Amino acid sequence: MQIKKLETNFDSELIFKTSRSAGPGGQSVNKVNTKVELRFNILNSALLDDEEKQILFRKLKNRISNDGFLIIYSQQSRSQLKNKKIVRERFYKLIYEALTPDPKRIPVKPPASLKKKRLEEKQKLSEKKALRKPPEAH
């Protein structure tokens, strides 16, 4: 399955909300809305098909609210613009990583030397335990 939407621009479907931030900033923290929250409604997205929505719900289930919104927020910076940029970058990174197919695992046969070493270790352990037993009476 090849995901074609990795370069899609979701900006038209993103909802930004600002609020007062906690953290550094002194008195400014109490007056300026610098915390930025990004909300993306996966269920109502016109840019994603059903299969991609299912992938996002499966891979990002801990970040999605009960009503189907992917929520990301930032209050790292004192600047609302910087926080908005940070949130947008995180969003696109999350979407890209979630929609990139996992590489197929190729099973590998263990080498003969590894098998031999494992059997030798087993034999040593067996001998060690055998020595712990009391001697047999004749």
C-alpha positions in Angstrom: 0.0 0.0 0.0 1.5 3.3 -1.1 0.3 6.4 0.8 0.0 9.3 -1.6 -1.0 12.0 1.0 2.4 12.5 2.6 2.9 15.9 0.8 -0.7 17.0 1.3 -1.2 20.5 2.8 -3.7 20.1 5.7 -3.6 23.8 6.7 -7.2 24.4 5.6 -8.5 21.7 8.0 -6.4 22.7 11.0 -8.1 24.5 13.9 -5.9 26.7 16.2 -6.9 27.8 19.6 -4.8 29.9 22.0 -4.9 30.2 25.7 -2.8 31.5 28.6 0.4 29.5 29.0 2.0 28.2 32.2 5.7 28.5 32.4 8.4 31.2 31.9 7.4 34.7 31.0 6.8 36.5 34.3 3.8 38.8 34.4 3.4 38.4 30.7 2.2 34.8 31.2 -0.9 36.1 33.0 -1.8 38.6 30.2 -0.9 37.0 26.8 -2.4 34.0 25.1 0.8 32.2 24.0 -0.2 28.6 24.4 -1.3 27.2 21.0 -3.5 24.1 20.6 -3.9 22.5 17.2 -7.1 20.4 16.6 -7.5 18.2 13.5 -10.8 16.4 12.9 -9.8 13.1 11.4 -13.3 11.8 10.9 -14.4 14.9 8.8 -11.2 15.3 6.9 -11.8 15.6 3.1 -8.1 15.1 2.4 -7.9 11.6 3.9 -9.5 8.4 2.6 -11.1 5.8 4.9 -8.0 3.6 4.9 -5.7 6.4 6.0 -8.2 7.5 8.7 -8.1 3.9 10.1 -4.3 3.9 10.1 -4.3 7.2 12.0 -6.8 6.0 14.5 -4.8 2.8 15.1 -1.3 4.4 15.3 -2.3 7.6 17.1 -5.1 6.3 19.4 -3.5 7.8 22.5 -3.5 11.3 21.0 -7.0 11.3 19.6 -10.0 12.5 21.6 -13.3 10.6 21.9 -14.9 12.9 19.3 -12.2 12.1 16.7 -9.9 15.1 17.1 -6.1 14.8 17.0 -4.9 17.4 19.6 -1.4 18.8 19.8 -0.4 21.8 21.9 2.8 23.8 22.6 3.7 26.3 25.2 7.5 26.1 24.9 8.0 29.6 23.6 6.8 33.0 24.9 5.8 33.8 21.3 2.4 32.6 20.0 3.8 32.5 16.4 6.7 30.2 17.5 4.3 27.9 19.3 2.0 27.8 16.3 5.0 26.9 14.1 6.1 24.2 16.6 2.6 22.7 16.7 2.3 22.6 12.9 5.7 20.9 12.5 4.8 18.3 15.1 1.4 17.7 13.4 3.0 17.1 10.0 5.7 14.9 11.5 3.1 12.8 13.3 1.0 12.4 10.1 4.0 11.6 8.0 5.3 9.0 10.4 1.9 7.4 10.9 1.1 7.2 7.2 4.5 5.9 6.2 4.2 2.1 5.8 6.4 0.0 8.2 9.2 -1.8 6.4 8.5 -5.4 5.8 10.6 -7.7 8.2 12.7 -10.3 6.5 13.1 -13.4 8.7 16.7 -14.5 9.0 18.0 -18.0 9.8 20.4 -17.9 12.8 24.0 -18.8 11.8 25.4 -22.2 12.6 28.1 -20.7 14.9 25.3 -19.1 17.0 23.5 -22.4 17.2 26.7 -24.3 18.3 27.5 -21.7 20.9 23.9 -21.9 22.4 24.1 -25.7 22.6 27.6 -25.5 24.3 26.3 -23.0 26.9 23.4 -25.4 27.5 25.7 -28.3 28.0 27.9 -26.3 30.5 24.9 -25.3 32.5 23.6 -28.9 32.5 27.0 -30.2 33.8 27.1 -27.5 36.5 23.7 -28.5 37.8 24.6 -32.2 37.7 27.6 -31.5 39.9 25.2 -30.0 42.6 23.4 -33.4 43.0 24.6 -35.6 45.9 26.7 -38.6 44.8 24.7 -41.8 44.3 25.2 -44.6 46.9 26.4 -48.0 45.5 
